[in-house]
């Protein structure tokens, strides 16, 4: 089960932190151990670290309308999204 880090910018960090979208979208995909991070010097820069059971399912969801809607709801600036996958 690889660990994945996604980092990106957000419009409203407090809203992003409080959002249930991560659990609602990723939980059914078997994603576990979801942890959030905020850059203390620039709070609009955030990251999520998670263990992913099915990387293909995660990537398909991220590129789907469901993923786009979740990012929009959470105020993610999608053009800043970078995914790093444990090697």
N, C-alpha and C positions, 0 to 999 in steps of 0.2 A: 504494500500500500504506500504509494509515494506521498510525500508531503509537498504541498503547493503553497507558494506565496504569491499573492496578488497585491500589487501596490498601484495606487492611483490617487488622483485628486478628487475632492468632493466640494460641493457648494456649502454644506452646513455639517460640520463635524459632529455636533451633538445629535443632530437628526440621524446621521449615518450610524453612530454608535448605538442609538436607541432602537433602530429599526429591527423588526423580526424577520425581515426578508431573507437574511442569510440562512437561518434555520429552516424557514419555510421552503425555500428553493433548493438548498443543498442537502438538507436532511433526507428527503426521499431518495436522493442519489447515493446514499451511503457515506456521505461526507461526515467526518467526525472530528472532534477536538478542534473546533473552530475558535481561533483567538484573534483579537483585533489589536491594532497598534496605531499610534498617532505620533507624528513627528512633533516633539515638543517645541521646536523652533519655527515650525510652519504647520499649524494645526489642520490646514486644508490637505496635507499629504498624509494618507493613511495606508494601512496594509491589513491584509487578512492572511492568516496562516492556517492551513487545514490539512487533514489527512484524507486522501481521496481514494475510495475503493475502485471507482471506474472512471479513469481519466477521459476516455472517449465520451462517456455520458456527460461529464462536467463540461467538456469543450463544446459539445453539441448544445447544451443548455445555454451556455454563455453566448453562443452565436444565434440563438433563437429569439423570437419575439418575447417569450417569457423572460429570458435573461435581459433583454433590452428594457423591458418594462420594469423589472426589479432594479436595474441600475438607475433608470430615470426616477423611480420612486425614492431611491436612496440618495439622489443628488450626485451620483458618480459622473465624472467627466470621462466618457468612454474613450476619448482620444488619448488619455493619459494612462490607460490600463496596460500594465505589464504583468505577465504571468511567468513565474519562475518555478520550474519543476525539479524536484530532488533528483540528482544524478546518481 
